[in-house]
């Protein structure tokens, strides 16, 4: 499905007034077209209730203590996300490694490359008469689907030998918090596979992402959405800092930049990811904001 097919994806440009953002009985959202996947793998009538989610390989060969939900830990600081401190802390380790040159994705012309002009503001806003829980669930599912597909393109290059740790810029390493509450440094490929597997299990959990018309979203829904979005951001950060050259080689930089701008616009619209968590890609985000790709109030 072409990126340019926005039919049924956007909303009225007039801002909905006096909407109550509560998680009650979900109202089915408008049909959306998947806009970043190939025409051979997309469904023209996208719905959280109808599309199967992408599957990743099982981590059966991993030690039991590492088969945990994605949590990372830091020796310096922690960014808590509406969570129980003992189980749900998402943090990053800040190192002092210098950045020797300007990264490729911040260089011209790549930093300005996109599929379309304008911002994603009207696309990410809550449509009129649509339940906020249903809208967030649908978009999170879409982001996961497309990110999983993008990662599949470059996954063969993410080897333990080449990337023995999961990191973004030279100042940020992501550590895994295992079942014994220990900080574990994992190869990027293992960290990402664990994270994607965990997200896949979450979006397929019908208690968390209900699929019945009469079902309601649980109280932990927004908390888990925040964790999911943070983990997806970390995969974005790793790919931008270490594999953007491969994205360019495949002529996918316009799709990738637009996908990321869409992801950040949605996160800002619903205040999902803390700005501190965005530090590894903050220069890129600020550039997109100056270009008018990302607009928020």
MARTOR-248014 format. One line per 10 residues: their letters; for each residue x, y, z of C-alpha. Coordinates in Angstrom, 1 decimal. Layout:
a) X/Y/Z; ...
***
This chain:
xxxxxxxxxx) 0.0/0.0/0.0; 1.5/3.3/-1.0; 2.4/5.8/1.7; 0.4/8.4/-0.2; -2.9/6.6/0.3; -4.2/8.5/3.4; -7.9/7.7/2.7; -9.5/6.8/6.0; -6.3/7.4/7.9; -6.6/11.0/9.0
xxxxxxxxxx) -9.2/13.1/10.7; -11.1/16.3/10.4; -8.6/19.2/10.7; -10.9/20.9/13.2; -9.8/20.0/16.7; -12.4/18.0/18.6; -13.6/20.1/21.5; -14.5/19.0/25.0; -13.5/15.4/24.4; -13.1/13.3/27.5
xxxxxxxxxx) -10.0/11.0/27.2; -11.2/8.0/29.2; -10.7/4.3/28.8; -14.2/2.8/28.6; -16.0/0.6/26.2; -13.9/0.9/23.0; -15.6/2.5/19.9; -14.2/0.9/16.7; -11.8/3.3/15.0; -12.0/4.3/11.3
xxxxxxxxxx) -10.3/1.9/8.9; -6.7/2.7/8.3; -4.2/1.8/5.5; -0.8/0.6/6.5; 1.5/3.1/5.1; 5.1/1.8/5.6; 4.9/-1.8/4.6; 5.1/-3.3/1.1; 2.0/-3.9/-1.0; 2.6/-7.6/-0.8
xxxxxxxxxx) 2.4/-7.8/2.9; -0.2/-5.2/3.9; -3.9/-5.5/4.3; -6.0/-2.7/2.7; -8.4/-2.8/5.7; -6.2/-2.6/8.7; -7.8/-3.3/12.1; -6.4/-4.3/15.4; -9.1/-6.9/15.6; -8.4/-8.4/12.2
xxxxxxxxxx) -4.7/-8.3/11.3; -2.4/-10.9/12.8; 0.7/-9.5/14.4; 4.2/-10.3/13.2; 5.8/-13.2/14.9; 9.4/-13.4/15.9; 11.5/-16.4/16.6; 11.2/-17.9/20.1; 13.9/-17.3/22.6; 13.8/-20.8/23.9
xxxxxxxxxx) 17.6/-21.0/23.8; 18.0/-18.2/26.2; 18.6/-18.7/29.9; 15.4/-18.5/31.9; 16.6/-15.5/33.9; 16.8/-13.5/30.6; 13.3/-14.4/29.4; 11.8/-11.4/31.0; 9.9/-8.3/29.9; 12.2/-5.6/28.5
xxxxxxxxxx) 13.5/-3.5/31.3; 16.8/-1.7/31.3; 18.8/-0.4/34.2; 21.3/2.3/34.9; 24.0/2.9/37.4; 23.5/6.7/37.1; 19.8/7.5/36.8; 16.4/6.0/36.2; 13.4/7.2/34.2; 10.3/5.7/35.9
xxxxxxxxxx) 7.2/5.4/33.9; 4.1/5.1/36.1; 5.6/1.9/37.4; 6.4/-0.1/40.5; 10.0/0.7/41.3; 10.9/-2.9/41.9; 9.6/-4.3/38.6; 8.9/-1.6/36.0; 11.8/0.8/35.9; 13.0/1.8/32.4
xxxxxxxxxx) 16.5/3.4/32.4; 19.6/3.9/30.4; 23.2/4.0/31.2; 25.0/7.2/30.2; 28.7/6.7/29.3; 31.4/9.2/28.5; 32.4/7.9/25.1; 33.1/10.8/22.7; 31.2/11.1/19.4; 33.9/11.5/16.8
xxxxxxxxxx) 31.9/12.8/13.8; 28.5/14.0/12.8; 26.2/11.0/12.4; 24.9/10.3/9.0; 21.2/10.8/9.7; 21.8/14.4/10.8; 23.7/15.3/7.6; 22.3/16.8/4.5; 20.4/15.7/2.5; 19.3/12.8/4.7
xxxxxxxxxx) 18.0/14.9/7.6; 15.4/16.5/5.3; 14.4/13.4/3.4; 10.8/12.5/3.7; 7.9/11.0/1.7; 5.6/14.0/2.1; 5.7/17.6/3.2; 3.9/18.8/6.3; 3.4/17.4/9.7; 1.6/14.4/11.1
xxxxxxxxxx) -0.4/16.5/13.5; -3.8/15.9/12.0; -3.0/12.2/11.5; -2.2/11.4/15.1; -5.0/13.5/16.7; -7.8/11.5/18.3; -10.6/11.2/15.7; -14.1/12.4/16.6; -16.3/9.8/18.2; -13.4/7.3/18.6
xxxxxxxxxx) -12.5/5.9/22.0; -9.0/7.0/23.1; -8.0/3.5/24.2; -9.0/2.0/20.8; -7.1/4.7/19.0; -3.9/4.3/21.0; -4.1/0.5/20.7; -4.5/0.6/17.0; -1.6/3.0/16.5; 0.7/1.1/18.8
xxxxxxxxxx) -0.1/-2.1/16.9; 0.7/-0.4/13.6; 4.0/1.1/14.9; 5.0/-2.4/16.1; 4.1/-4.0/12.8; 6.1/-1.5/10.8; 9.1/-1.4/13.1; 9.3/-5.2/13.1; 9.3/-5.2/9.3; 12.0/-2.5/9.1
xxxxxxxxxx) 14.1/-4.4/11.6; 13.7/-7.5/9.5; 15.4/-5.7/6.6; 18.6/-5.1/8.5; 18.5/-7.9/11.2; 21.2/-10.0/9.4; 23.7/-7.2/10.1; 23.0/-7.0/13.8; 25.3/-9.8/14.9; 26.7/-10.3/18.4
xxxxxxxxxx) 30.2/-9.9/17.1; 29.5/-6.5/15.5; 27.2/-5.2/18.2; 28.1/-6.9/21.5; 26.0/-4.4/23.5; 22.7/-2.7/22.9; 23.3/1.0/22.6; 22.3/4.1/20.7; 24.7/7.0/20.6; 28.1/6.8/22.2
xxxxxxxxxx) 26.7/8.1/25.4; 23.8/5.6/25.9; 23.9/1.9/26.6; 20.7/-0.1/27.3; 20.9/-2.8/30.0; 18.4/-5.6/30.6; 16.9/-6.2/34.0; 16.6/-10.0/34.3; 14.2/-12.1/36.5; 16.6/-11.8/39.4
xxxxxxxxxx) 16.6/-8.0/39.2; 20.2/-7.9/37.9; 21.5/-5.5/35.3; 22.6/-7.5/32.2; 24.4/-6.3/29.2; 23.1/-8.2/26.1; 24.1/-8.1/22.4; 21.9/-5.8/20.4; 20.4/-8.6/18.4; 19.4/-10.5/21.6
xxxxxxxxxx) 18.0/-7.4/23.3; 16.0/-6.4/20.2; 14.6/-9.9/19.7; 13.6/-10.1/23.4; 12.0/-6.7/23.2; 10.0/-7.4/20.0; 8.9/-10.8/21.4; 7.7/-9.1/24.6; 5.8/-6.5/22.6; 4.3/-9.1/20.4
xxxxxxxxxx) 3.0/-11.0/23.4; 1.6/-7.7/24.8; -0.3/-6.7/21.7; -1.7/-10.2/21.4; -2.8/-10.3/25.0; -6.6/-9.9/24.7; -6.8/-8.8/28.3; -4.5/-5.8/27.7; -5.5/-5.2/24.0; -9.2/-6.3/24.1
xxxxxxxxxx) -10.7/-7.3/20.8; -14.4/-7.7/21.7; -16.7/-4.8/21.2; -18.0/-5.0/24.7; -14.6/-5.2/26.4; -12.9/-2.4/28.3; -9.3/-1.5/28.6; -7.6/-2.4/31.9; -6.2/0.2/34.2; -2.6/-0.9/33.4
xxxxxxxxxx) -3.2/-0.3/29.6; -1.6/3.1/29.4; 1.3/2.1/31.7; 2.1/-0.9/29.4; 1.7/1.3/26.3; 4.4/3.6/27.7; 6.8/0.7/28.2; 6.1/-0.6/24.7; 6.7/2.8/23.1; 9.9/3.3/25.1
xxxxxxxxxx) 11.3/-0.1/23.9; 10.3/0.7/20.3; 12.1/4.1/20.6; 15.3/2.3/21.7; 15.2/0.1/18.6; 14.7/3.3/16.5; 17.7/4.8/18.3; 19.9/1.8/17.7; 19.0/1.6/14.0; 19.5/5.3/13.4
xxxxxxxxxx) 22.9/5.3/15.0; 24.3/2.0/13.7; 22.3/1.0/10.6; 21.1/4.2/8.9; 23.7/3.6/6.1; 21.9/0.4/5.3; 18.6/2.1/5.2; 20.1/4.6/2.7; 21.6/1.9/0.7; 18.2/0.4/0.2
xxxxxxxxxx) 16.7/3.8/-0.6; 14.4/3.6/2.4; 15.5/6.7/4.2; 12.4/8.7/3.2; 10.1/6.0/4.5; 12.2/5.5/7.7; 12.3/9.3/8.5; 8.6/9.6/7.9; 7.8/6.6/10.0; 9.9/8.0/12.9
xxxxxxxxxx) 8.3/11.5/12.6; 4.9/9.8/12.8; 5.9/7.8/15.8; 7.3/10.8/17.7; 4.3/12.9/16.7; 1.9/10.3/18.2; 4.0/10.0/21.3; 4.0/13.8/21.8; 0.3/14.1/21.1; -0.5/11.7/24.0
xxxxxxxxxx) 2.5/12.4/26.1; 3.7/8.8/26.1; 7.5/9.0/26.1; 9.4/11.3/28.4; 11.7/13.7/26.6; 14.7/12.5/28.6; 14.3/9.1/27.1; 14.5/10.7/23.6; 18.0/12.0/24.3; 19.9/9.8/21.8
xxxxxxxxxx) 17.7/11.1/18.9; 16.9/14.6/20.3; 18.9/16.5/17.7; 17.0/14.7/14.9; 13.6/15.3/16.7; 14.5/19.0/17.1; 15.4/19.2/13.4; 12.1/17.6/12.4; 10.3/20.1/14.7; 12.1/23.0/12.9
xxxxxxx) 11.2/21.6/9.6; 7.5/21.4/10.6; 7.4/17.6/10.4; 6.6/17.3/14.1; 4.1/19.8/15.7; 2.7/19.6/19.1; 1.0/22.0/21.5
***
